Amino acid sequence: MQALQPRASEQCLEVGVGTGLALPLWPKEVAVTGIDASPEMLERAERLRRRRNWDHVTLAGMDAQQLDFPTNHFDCVAALYVVSVVPDPAAILRERVRVGRPGARIAIINHFAHQSGWIRTAERMLAGATRWAGWDLELSSKVVHDTPDIKVISERPANWLGYWTLIVAEVVKE
Ligand SMILES: C[S@@+](CC[C@H](N)C(=O)[O-])C[C@H]1O[C@@H](n2cnc3c(N)ncnc32)[C@H](O)[C@@H]1O
């Protein structure tokens, strides 16, 4: 969330919030909406929200590929470890841009396919099995760069030996 630099009173969206593991990283001065398609995950996130008395957090069941929010609504949008587990990654990215205001910040942490080397070879070998489990190991970060009305600000390795990628972008629509 640091990469998004959320400011007091801003409206922020966390797509695929899961059990709410990243919710503690949002400042309490920010209004956070977390959505997820799984009622079981949301139930656990809701228990955490209640336990911590997080009045600044709202949770809702929703498909990230078709968000039930108005256009130009959020100041920042985060998606952690979710882009490659949805059937249509391009749709989740388009939706995030749609609900983001012009100038909104977007952060994505995801595994994107490596370009070469032994990791790429291993990814190719494992891709069939992980796709069967709902995780596309071959997804390229091109899907982010190709999203209309988005400007990628930075792209760098993150977490566990840099195997994951953190992309920070800005919504640049009119
Ligand atoms: C790998 S988990 C990551 C959860 C959380 N972001 C975290 O970092 O702990 C992926 C999450 O995406 C959610 N998800 C999968 N498909 C989705 C969809 N189409 N719309 C919304 N959430 C989805 C899953 O239910 C799950 O909670």
The ligand as an SDF file (V2000), in Angstrom:
LIG
                    3D

 27 29  0  0  0  0  0  0  0  0999 V2000
   -4.2780  -15.7530   -3.9130 C   0  0  0  0  0  0  0  0  0  0  0  0
   -5.6700  -15.0460   -3.1180 S   0  0  0  0  0  0  0  0  0  0  0  0
   -5.0170  -13.4660   -2.5860 C   0  0  0  0  0  0  0  0  0  0  0  0
   -5.8210  -12.8610   -1.4950 C   0  0  0  0  0  0  0  0  0  0  0  0
   -5.2850  -11.5200   -0.9480 C   0  0  0  0  0  0  0  0  0  0  0  0
   -5.1770  -10.5190   -1.9940 N   0  0  0  0  0  0  0  0  0  0  0  0
   -3.9820  -11.6890   -0.2320 C   0  0  0  0  0  0  0  0  0  0  0  0
   -2.9670  -11.1280   -0.6600 O   0  0  0  0  0  0  0  0  0  0  0  0
   -3.9590  -12.3850    0.7900 O   0  0  0  0  0  0  0  0  0  0  0  0
   -6.6980  -14.6190   -4.5130 C   0  0  0  0  0  0  0  0  0  0  0  0
   -8.0350  -14.0400   -4.1040 C   0  0  0  0  0  0  0  0  0  0  0  0
   -8.7240  -13.6260   -5.2840 O   0  0  0  0  0  0  0  0  0  0  0  0
  -10.0870  -13.9590   -5.1320 C   0  0  0  0  0  0  0  0  0  0  0  0
  -10.7030  -14.0420   -6.4720 N   0  0  0  0  0  0  0  0  0  0  0  0
  -10.5230  -15.0020   -7.4200 C   0  0  0  0  0  0  0  0  0  0  0  0
  -11.2530  -14.7210   -8.5130 N   0  0  0  0  0  0  0  0  0  0  0  0
  -11.9050  -13.5530   -8.2440 C   0  0  0  0  0  0  0  0  0  0  0  0
  -12.8320  -12.7610   -8.9820 C   0  0  0  0  0  0  0  0  0  0  0  0
  -13.2000  -13.0870  -10.2220 N   0  0  0  0  0  0  0  0  0  0  0  0
  -13.3190  -11.6360   -8.4070 N   0  0  0  0  0  0  0  0  0  0  0  0
  -12.9370  -11.2920   -7.1360 C   0  0  0  0  0  0  0  0  0  0  0  0
  -12.0750  -12.0090   -6.4020 N   0  0  0  0  0  0  0  0  0  0  0  0
  -11.5600  -13.1260   -6.9420 C   0  0  0  0  0  0  0  0  0  0  0  0
  -10.0680  -15.2980   -4.3980 C   0  0  0  0  0  0  0  0  0  0  0  0
  -11.3020  -15.5770   -3.7860 O   0  0  0  0  0  0  0  0  0  0  0  0
   -8.9470  -15.0480   -3.4010 C   0  0  0  0  0  0  0  0  0  0  0  0
   -9.4260  -14.4850   -2.2130 O   0  0  0  0  0  0  0  0  0  0  0  0
  1  2  1  0
  2  3  1  0
  2 10  1  0
  3  4  1  0
  4  5  1  0
  5  6  1  0
  5  7  1  0
  7  8  2  0
  7  9  1  0
 10 11  1  0
 11 12  1  0
 11 26  1  0
 12 13  1  0
 13 14  1  0
 13 24  1  0
 14 15  1  0
 14 23  1  0
 15 16  2  0
 16 17  1  0
 17 18  1  0
 17 23  2  0
 18 19  1  0
 18 20  2  0
 20 21  1  0
 21 22  2  0
 22 23  1  0
 24 25  1  0
 24 26  1  0
 26 27  1  0
M  CHG  2   2   1   9  -1
M  END
$$$$
